[in-house]
Amino acid sequence: MTTTASHREVPNLPLLVVSIMLATLMQVIDSTIANVALPDMQGSLSATQDQAAWILTSYIVAAAIATPATGWLAARFGRRQLLIIAISGFTLASVLCGMATDITAMVSFRILQGLFGAALVPISQSSLLDSFPPEKHGAAMALWGMGVMVGPIVGPPLGGWLTDNYSWHWVFLINVPIGIVALLGVMASVPKDETHTTRFDWRGFAFLAIGIAALQLMLDRGNEKDWFSAVEIQIDLALAFLGFYLYWVHWRSSERTFVNLSLLKDRNFGTATLFIFIVGILLFATMALMPPYLQNLMNYPVVTTGLLLAPRGVGTLVAMTIVGRLLQGGIDPRKPMAIGILLIALSLGLSAKFGPDVPIWPIINVGILQGLGLGLVFVPVSTLAYATLPGSARTEAAGIFSLARNIGSSVGISIMFSLVARNTQLNHAEIASRVTPYSLNLPTGAFDIQSAQGLAMLNAEVTRQAAAIAYINDFWLMMWMTLFALPFLLLFRVPRRKVPVASAPVSAVEH
């Protein structure tokens, strides 16, 4: 039996890489770029705060539901055709979002954006892996990781700048030139691949869609609705459990299902999926916590906040460039991952020493450290995830991998913001109970507690200090979560490097 080539020959590899990365970056940025423009959209669309929140929620839920379908769609239409459809649909949906005049239309178009954009990240990952030989998979994942990791960092400051200088419409319309360039590049560089007509597992899709949608809704709206004291969240939890349970039963009893969970039995892929779930918690939770910390506690404007967070992206880019070369040179991927985990833990430990008046340079230094750590972790784990899987399973595996990262981000954001809200209340009550006219720590003349204005100022300062403590507690928790992930490195199996098929003797490629 002769082994097939480990990768596809691409006539114009640089164009393929640039085109795919533009498409990936466009989709990832859109998960965060609309956040800062939400107040402007709420007023323009005459929506309530609860209705405006659906502008973000609808996109996240739609993308989460559609992501597992990537494997079947790629097999049915081919990756090239699927990329063309996804980029075209996402760009068109972006135009419609920019033209929306009411909240119903906006939410509908955001759902379209999520559905079309869901395939872009997993397809881009599997396409890059297939276009590079195995010894260059580390470099390929470094390129792919730059878009996935830096995109969410770029989103908020870019959205704030566009909203301040133009209007919220440009938060979506900026996708048009990027989408056109990416589409033309994909059409010119991505080769056609084989397609397979297989039956779509509608029952499995329905079960999984219910479970994922209910879980995402619960995580996204839980903090706002005071979690399980609200009937809506209780229903979401019940539907999530029911959907996942029914899909598990369906998978166990059917020959071919919508998503092949047996891929998780692969030691490397199963461990990497768990690892990327933890990375999703840390990556998006820290990115979600820092902007309100800087804006609400330190009164920085949106654009300045974005500039202060930019060094994190720089650190990520530098680390990915370095680790891509190291992996290409044959280093054990677990070594940079261990260093990266320790750097992330160090950055979170330093963040836990912040106060409500922290200087600028500690913020920048922590951002660089955290970016370096994330870059050193993300590329090796993405490389090891597919190291022991057959090439035919990469696209479906990439869908599961991306879904785990997205759910991890939702879990992280929900947990951390809930802890901030609850701990702020508890800390406020504790601090307020110790503040009296005779408190030694109360600055003389700073607050006139005999007047309503003085009491309001004192209450605002107590709230600010209470929130700062709550954020610090979150940073400590995430530091210990990061260190908890360190022993999982021992579960990875580093495969031996194979001799390239093209240069190997016949005896080396036959069984």
C-alpha positions as CSV (number, residue, x, y, z in Angstrom):
1,M,0.0,0.0,0.0
2,T,1.4,3.4,-1.0
3,T,1.0,6.4,1.2
4,T,-0.5,9.4,-0.5
5,A,1.2,12.8,-0.4
6,S,1.0,14.5,2.9
7,H,0.1,17.9,1.4
8,R,-1.3,19.5,-1.8
9,E,1.0,21.3,-4.2
10,V,-0.3,24.9,-4.5
11,P,0.8,27.0,-7.5
12,N,0.7,30.3,-5.6
13,L,1.2,29.6,-1.9
14,P,1.9,33.2,-0.8
15,L,-1.4,34.4,-2.4
16,L,-3.3,31.5,-0.8
17,V,-1.9,32.3,2.6
18,V,-2.7,36.0,2.4
19,S,-6.2,35.4,1.0
20,I,-7.1,32.9,3.7
21,M,-5.7,35.0,6.5
22,L,-7.7,38.1,5.3
23,A,-10.9,36.0,5.4
24,T,-10.0,34.6,8.9
25,L,-9.1,38.0,10.2
26,M,-12.3,39.5,8.9
27,Q,-14.4,36.9,10.7
28,V,-12.5,37.0,14.0
29,I,-12.4,40.8,14.2
30,D,-16.2,40.9,13.7
31,S,-16.7,38.9,17.0
32,T,-15.4,41.9,19.0
33,I,-15.5,45.0,16.7
34,A,-19.2,45.7,17.3
35,N,-18.9,45.8,21.1
36,V,-17.7,49.4,21.4
37,A,-20.2,50.6,18.8
38,L,-23.2,49.1,20.6
39,P,-24.4,52.3,22.4
40,D,-24.4,54.2,19.1
41,M,-26.3,51.4,17.4
42,Q,-28.8,51.2,20.2
43,G,-29.7,54.8,19.8
44,S,-29.7,54.8,16.0
45,L,-31.9,51.6,15.8
46,S,-34.3,52.8,18.6
47,A,-33.6,49.6,20.5
48,T,-33.6,48.9,24.3
49,Q,-30.4,47.8,26.0
50,D,-31.7,44.2,26.1
51,Q,-32.6,44.3,22.4
52,A,-29.2,45.8,21.5
53,A,-27.4,42.9,23.3
54,W,-28.9,40.6,20.7
55,I,-26.7,42.2,18.1
56,L,-23.7,40.5,19.8
57,T,-25.5,37.4,21.0
58,S,-27.1,36.5,17.6
59,Y,-23.7,36.5,15.8
60,I,-22.1,34.3,18.5
61,V,-24.9,31.8,18.6
62,A,-25.3,31.5,14.8
63,A,-21.5,31.0,14.4
64,A,-21.5,28.3,17.1
65,I,-24.4,26.4,15.6
66,A,-22.9,26.4,12.1
67,T,-19.3,25.6,13.0
68,P,-19.7,21.8,13.4
69,A,-21.3,21.7,9.9
70,T,-18.0,22.7,8.3
71,G,-16.8,19.2,7.8
72,W,-19.9,18.0,6.0
73,L,-20.1,21.2,3.9
74,A,-16.5,20.9,2.9
75,A,-16.9,17.3,1.9
76,R,-20.1,18.1,-0.1
77,F,-19.0,21.2,-1.9
78,G,-15.2,21.2,-1.6
79,R,-13.2,23.6,0.5
80,R,-12.6,26.0,-2.4
81,Q,-16.3,26.4,-3.2
82,L,-17.2,26.6,0.5
83,L,-14.6,29.4,1.0
84,I,-16.0,31.3,-1.9
85,I,-19.6,30.9,-0.6
86,A,-18.6,31.8,3.0
87,I,-16.6,34.9,2.0
88,S,-19.2,36.1,-0.4
89,G,-22.1,35.6,2.0
90,F,-20.2,37.2,4.9
91,T,-19.3,40.2,2.9
92,L,-22.9,40.6,1.7
93,A,-24.2,40.2,5.2
94,S,-21.8,42.9,6.4
95,V,-23.2,45.3,3.8
96,L,-26.8,44.5,5.0
97,C,-25.7,45.1,8.6
98,G,-24.3,48.5,7.7
99,M,-27.6,49.4,6.0
100,A,-29.9,48.1,8.7
101,T,-32.5,50.6,9.9
102,D,-34.2,48.7,12.7
103,I,-33.2,46.2,15.4
104,T,-35.0,43.3,13.8
105,A,-33.2,43.7,10.5
106,M,-29.8,44.1,12.3
107,V,-30.2,40.9,14.3
108,S,-31.3,39.0,11.2
109,F,-28.3,40.2,9.2
110,R,-26.0,39.4,12.1
111,I,-27.3,35.8,12.2
112,L,-26.5,35.6,8.5
113,Q,-23.0,36.9,9.2
114,G,-22.5,34.2,11.9
115,L,-23.8,31.4,9.6
116,F,-21.6,32.4,6.7
117,G,-18.5,33.2,8.8
118,A,-18.6,30.0,10.9
119,A,-16.7,28.0,8.3
120,L,-13.9,30.5,7.7
121,V,-11.7,29.7,10.7
122,P,-11.8,25.9,10.5
123,I,-11.5,25.8,6.7
124,S,-8.6,28.3,6.8
125,Q,-6.8,26.1,9.4
126,S,-7.2,22.8,7.5
127,S,-6.4,24.5,4.1
128,L,-3.1,25.8,5.5
129,L,-2.2,22.4,7.0
130,D,-2.8,20.7,3.7
131,S,-0.8,23.3,1.7
132,F,2.3,22.9,3.9
133,P,4.4,19.8,4.4
134,P,4.3,18.3,7.9
135,E,7.7,19.7,8.8
136,K,6.3,23.2,8.2
137,H,3.0,22.8,10.0
138,G,4.4,24.9,12.9
139,A,5.0,27.8,10.6
140,A,1.6,27.4,9.0
141,M,-0.1,27.4,12.4
142,A,1.9,30.5,13.3
143,L,0.5,32.3,10.3
144,W,-3.0,31.1,11.0
145,G,-2.7,31.9,14.7
146,M,-1.7,35.5,14.0
147,G,-5.2,36.2,12.6
148,V,-7.1,34.2,15.2
149,M,-5.2,35.6,18.2
150,V,-4.6,39.2,17.1
151,G,-8.0,39.8,15.5
152,P,-9.9,40.1,18.8
153,I,-7.3,42.5,20.1
154,V,-7.6,44.7,17.0
155,G,-11.4,44.7,17.0
156,P,-12.3,47.0,19.9
157,P,-9.9,49.9,19.2
158,L,-10.7,49.7,15.4
159,G,-14.4,49.7,16.2
160,G,-14.0,52.7,18.6
161,W,-11.9,54.6,16.0
162,L,-14.4,54.0,13.2
163,T,-17.4,54.9,15.4
164,D,-15.8,58.1,16.8
165,N,-14.5,59.4,13.4
166,Y,-17.2,58.1,11.0
167,S,-20.2,56.1,12.2
168,W,-21.1,52.7,13.5
169,H,-22.1,51.7,10.0
170,W,-18.4,51.5,9.1
171,V,-17.8,48.8,11.7
172,F,-19.5,46.5,9.2
173,L,-18.8,48.2,5.9
174,I,-15.0,47.9,6.4
175,N,-15.4,44.2,5.7
176,V,-16.4,45.0,2.0
177,P,-12.9,45.8,0.6
178,I,-11.3,43.1,2.8
179,G,-13.9,40.5,1.6
180,I,-13.5,41.4,-2.1
181,V,-9.7,41.1,-1.9
182,A,-9.9,37.8,0.0
183,L,-12.5,36.4,-2.4
184,L,-10.5,37.2,-5.5
185,G,-7.3,35.8,-3.9
186,V,-9.1,32.5,-3.0
187,M,-10.5,32.1,-6.5
188,A,-7.1,32.6,-7.9
189,S,-5.0,30.5,-5.5
190,V,-7.0,27.7,-3.8
191,P,-7.1,24.5,-5.9
192,K,-10.2,22.5,-6.4
193,D,-10.5,19.4,-4.2
194,E,-12.6,16.2,-4.3
195,T,-16.2,16.2,-3.2
196,H,-18.2,13.4,-1.6
197,T,-22.0,13.2,-1.7
198,T,-23.1,12.0,1.7
199,R,-26.4,12.1,3.5
200,F,-26.8,15.1,5.9
201,D,-27.5,14.0,9.4
202,W,-30.5,16.2,10.1
203,R,-31.4,14.6,13.4
204,G,-27.8,15.0,14.7
205,F,-27.7,18.5,13.5
206,A,-30.9,19.4,15.3
207,F,-29.8,17.9,18.6
208,L,-26.4,19.5,18.5
209,A,-27.8,22.9,17.4
210,I,-30.2,22.9,20.3
211,G,-27.5,22.1,22.7
212,I,-25.0,24.6,21.4
213,A,-27.5,27.4,21.0
214,A,-29.0,26.9,24.5
215,L,-25.5,26.8,26.1
216,Q,-24.4,29.9,24.3
217,L,-27.6,31.8,25.3
218,M,-27.2,30.7,28.9
219,L,-23.6,31.8,29.0
220,D,-24.2,35.1,27.2
221,R,-27.3,36.2,29.1
222,G,-26.8,34.5,32.5
223,N,-25.0,37.4,34.2
224,E,-27.6,39.9,32.9
225,K,-30.5,37.7,34.1
226,D,-29.0,36.8,37.5
227,W,-28.3,33.3,36.3
228,F,-30.4,30.4,37.6
229,S,-32.9,32.6,39.5
230,A,-34.3,33.5,36.0
231,V,-36.7,31.0,34.3
232,E,-35.0,31.8,30.9
233,I,-31.6,30.6,32.1
234,Q,-33.2,27.5,33.7
235,I,-34.8,26.6,30.4
236,D,-31.5,27.2,28.5
237,L,-29.7,24.9,30.9
238,A,-32.3,22.2,30.5
239,L,-32.3,22.5,26.7
240,A,-28.5,22.4,26.6
241,F,-28.3,19.3,28.6
242,L,-31.1,17.6,26.6
243,G,-29.6,18.6,23.3
244,F,-26.1,17.3,24.1
245,Y,-27.4,14.1,25.7
246,L,-29.6,13.3,22.8
247,Y,-26.7,13.9,20.4
248,W,-24.5,11.6,22.4
249,V,-27.1,8.8,22.3
250,H,-27.6,9.4,18.6
251,W,-23.8,9.2,18.0
252,R,-23.6,6.0,19.9
253,S,-26.4,4.3,18.0
254,S,-25.7,5.6,14.4
255,E,-23.1,4.5,11.9
256,R,-22.4,8.0,10.6
257,T,-23.3,11.1,12.4
258,F,-23.1,14.9,11.9
259,V,-19.9,15.3,14.0
260,N,-17.6,12.3,14.6
261,L,-16.9,12.5,18.3
262,S,-14.6,9.5,18.0
263,L,-11.9,12.0,16.8
264,L,-11.6,13.1,20.4
265,K,-10.3,9.6,21.2
266,D,-7.1,10.5,19.4
267,R,-4.8,11.3,22.3
268,N,-3.3,14.4,20.8
269,F,-6.5,15.8,19.4
270,G,-8.5,15.2,22.5
271,T,-5.8,16.8,24.8
272,A,-5.4,19.7,22.4
273,T,-9.2,20.3,22.3
274,L,-9.3,20.5,26.1
275,F,-6.2,22.7,26.0
276,I,-7.7,25.1,23.5
277,F,-10.9,25.3,25.6
278,I,-8.7,26.6,28.5
279,V,-6.8,28.9,26.2
280,G,-10.2,30.3,25.0
281,I,-11.2,31.0,28.6
282,L,-7.9,32.9,29.3
283,L,-7.6,34.6,25.9
284,F,-11.1,36.1,25.7
285,A,-11.7,36.6,29.4
286,T,-8.6,38.7,29.9
287,M,-9.4,40.7,26.7
288,A,-12.9,41.3,27.9
289,L,-11.8,42.3,31.4
290,M,-9.1,44.8,30.6
291,P,-11.2,47.3,28.5
292,P,-13.8,48.0,31.2
293,Y,-11.0,48.0,33.9
294,L,-9.2,50.7,32.0
295,Q,-12.3,52.7,30.9
296,N,-14.4,52.5,34.0
297,L,-11.8,52.5,36.8
298,M,-9.1,54.7,35.1
299,N,-11.4,56.7,32.8
300,Y,-9.4,56.1,29.6
301,P,-11.2,56.7,26.3
302,V,-11.8,53.7,23.9
303,V,-9.0,54.6,21.5
304,T,-6.4,55.0,24.3
305,T,-7.6,51.7,25.8
306,G,-7.0,50.0,22.5
307,L,-3.5,51.5,22.2
308,L,-2.7,50.2,25.7
309,L,-3.8,46.7,24.7
310,A,-1.9,46.7,21.4
311,P,1.4,45.6,23.0
312,R,-0.3,42.3,23.8
313,G,-0.9,41.7,20.0
314,V,2.8,42.7,19.3
315,G,3.9,40.1,21.9
316,T,1.7,37.5,20.3
317,L,3.1,38.2,16.8
318,V,6.7,38.0,17.9
319,A,6.2,34.8,19.8
320,M,4.4,33.1,16.9
321,T,7.1,34.1,14.5
322,I,9.8,32.6,16.8
323,V,7.9,29.4,17.8
324,G,7.1,28.8,14.1
325,R,10.8,28.7,13.3
326,L,11.6,26.6,16.4
327,L,9.0,24.0,15.4
328,Q,10.3,23.9,11.9
329,G,13.7,23.2,13.4
330,G,12.4,20.1,15.2
331,I,12.1,21.3,18.8
332,D,9.7,19.4,21.1
333,P,6.5,21.5,20.9
334,R,5.8,20.9,24.6
335,K,8.8,23.0,25.6
336,P,7.6,26.4,24.2
337,M,4.1,25.5,25.5
338,A,5.5,25.1,29.0
339,I,7.4,28.5,28.8
340,G,4.2,30.1,27.4
341,I,2.0,28.8,30.2
342,L,4.5,30.2,32.8
343,L,4.6,33.6,31.1
344,I,0.8,33.8,31.0
345,A,0.7,32.8,34.7
346,L,3.3,35.5,35.5
347,S,1.4,38.2,33.6
348,L,-1.8,37.3,35.4
349,G,0.0,37.4,38.8
350,L,1.4,40.8,37.9
351,S,-2.1,41.9,36.9
352,A,-3.4,40.8,40.3
353,K,-1.1,43.5,41.8
354,F,-2.8,46.3,39.9
355,G,-4.7,49.0,41.7
356,P,-7.4,51.4,40.4
357,D,-4.6,53.9,39.6
358,V,-2.0,51.7,38.1
359,P,0.6,53.5,35.9
360,I,0.7,52.9,32.1
361,W,4.0,50.9,31.9
362,P,3.0,48.0,34.1
363,I,-0.1,47.6,31.9
364,I,2.1,47.6,28.7
365,N,4.6,45.2,30.2
366,V,1.9,42.7,31.4
367,G,0.4,42.9,27.9
368,I,3.7,42.0,26.2
369,L,4.3,39.1,28.6
370,Q,0.8,37.8,28.1
371,G,1.1,38.1,24.3
372,L,4.4,36.2,24.3
373,G,2.9,33.5,26.4
374,L,-0.2,33.1,24.3
375,G,1.8,32.9,21.1
376,L,4.1,30.3,22.5
377,V,1.1,28.1,23.6
378,F,-1.3,28.6,20.6
379,V,1.0,27.6,17.8
380,P,2.3,24.3,19.3
381,V,-1.1,23.2,20.5
382,S,-2.6,23.8,17.1
383,T,0.2,21.9,15.5
384,L,0.0,18.9,17.9
385,A,-3.8,18.7,17.5
386,Y,-3.6,17.3,14.0
387,A,-0.2,15.6,14.2
388,T,-1.6,12.1,14.6
389,L,-4.9,12.6,12.7
390,P,-5.3,11.5,9.0
391,G,-5.5,14.3,6.5
392,S,-9.0,13.4,5.6
393,A,-10.2,14.2,9.1
394,R,-8.6,17.7,9.4
395,T,-11.5,19.8,8.3
396,E,-14.0,18.1,10.6
397,A,-11.5,18.2,13.4
398,A,-10.8,21.9,12.8
399,G,-14.6,22.5,13.3
400,I,-14.5,20.7,16.7
401,F,-11.3,22.6,17.6
402,S,-12.7,26.0,16.8
403,L,-16.0,25.2,18.5
404,A,-14.1,24.3,21.7
405,R,-12.2,27.5,21.6
406,N,-15.4,29.6,21.1
407,I,-17.3,27.8,23.9
408,G,-14.2,28.3,26.1
409,S,-14.3,32.0,25.4
410,S,-18.0,32.2,26.2
411,V,-17.5,30.3,29.5
412,G,-14.5,32.4,30.5
413,I,-16.3,35.7,29.8
414,S,-19.5,34.7,31.6
415,I,-17.7,33.3,34.7
416,M,-15.3,36.2,35.0
417,F,-17.8,39.0,34.6
418,S,-20.2,37.3,37.0
419,L,-17.5,37.1,39.6
420,V,-16.6,40.8,39.0
421,A,-20.3,41.8,39.5
422,R,-20.9,39.7,42.6
423,N,-17.5,40.5,44.2
424,T,-17.9,44.2,43.6
425,Q,-21.2,44.1,45.6
426,L,-19.6,42.1,48.4
427,N,-16.5,44.3,48.5
428,H,-18.6,47.4,48.5
429,A,-20.6,46.3,51.5
430,E,-17.4,45.3,53.3
431,I,-15.6,48.6,52.6
432,A,-18.6,50.7,53.3
433,S,-19.1,49.0,56.7
434,R,-15.6,50.2,57.7
435,V,-16.0,53.8,56.5
436,T,-17.2,56.1,59.3
437,P,-16.6,59.8,60.1
438,Y,-13.8,58.6,62.4
439,S,-12.1,56.3,59.9
440,L,-8.3,56.9,60.0
441,N,-7.9,56.2,56.3
442,L,-10.5,58.7,55.2
443,P,-8.6,61.8,53.8
444,T,-9.5,64.9,55.6
445,G,-11.7,67.3,53.6
446,A,-11.8,64.8,50.7
447,F,-15.5,64.0,51.1
448,D,-18.0,66.1,52.9
449,I,-20.3,63.3,54.3
450,Q,-22.7,65.9,55.6
451,S,-23.8,66.7,52.0
452,A,-25.5,64.6,49.4
453,Q,-22.8,65.4,46.9
454,G,-20.1,64.4,49.3
455,L,-21.8,61.1,50.1
456,A,-22.2,60.4,46.3
457,M,-18.5,61.0,45.7
458,L,-17.6,58.8,48.6
459,N,-19.9,56.0,47.4
460,A,-18.4,56.3,43.9
461,E,-14.9,55.9,45.3
462,V,-15.9,52.9,47.4
463,T,-17.5,51.3,44.3
464,R,-14.3,52.0,42.3
465,Q,-12.1,50.4,45.0
466,A,-14.5,47.5,45.4
467,A,-14.5,46.8,41.6
468,A,-10.6,47.0,41.6
469,I,-10.5,44.3,44.2
470,A,-13.0,42.2,42.2
471,Y,-10.9,42.4,39.1
472,I,-7.8,41.5,41.1
473,N,-9.6,38.3,42.4
474,D,-10.3,37.4,38.8
475,F,-6.7,37.7,37.8
476,W,-5.6,35.5,40.7
477,L,-8.2,32.9,39.7
478,M,-7.0,32.9,36.0
479,M,-3.4,32.6,37.1
480,W,-4.2,29.4,39.0
481,M,-6.2,28.1,36.1
482,T,-3.2,28.6,33.8
483,L,-0.9,26.7,36.2
484,F,-3.5,23.9,36.4
485,A,-3.1,23.4,32.7
486,L,0.6,22.7,32.9
487,P,0.5,19.0,33.8
488,F,-1.7,18.3,30.7
489,L,1.4,18.8,28.6
490,L,2.5,15.3,29.6
491,L,-0.5,13.8,27.8
492,F,0.7,15.0,24.4
493,R,2.5,12.5,22.2
494,V,5.2,14.1,19.9
495,P,5.3,12.1,16.7
496,R,8.6,11.3,15.0
497,R,9.3,13.4,12.0
498,K,8.8,11.4,8.8
499,V,11.0,11.5,5.7
500,P,9.2,13.6,3.0
501,V,7.4,11.3,0.5
502,A,8.9,13.1,-2.5
503,S,12.5,12.4,-1.6
504,A,12.0,9.0,0.2
505,P,13.0,5.7,-1.4
506,V,10.2,3.4,-2.4
507,S,10.8,1.1,0.6
508,A,10.3,4.1,2.9
509,V,6.7,4.8,1.7
510,E,5.4,1.3,1.4
511,H,4.0,-1.0,4.1
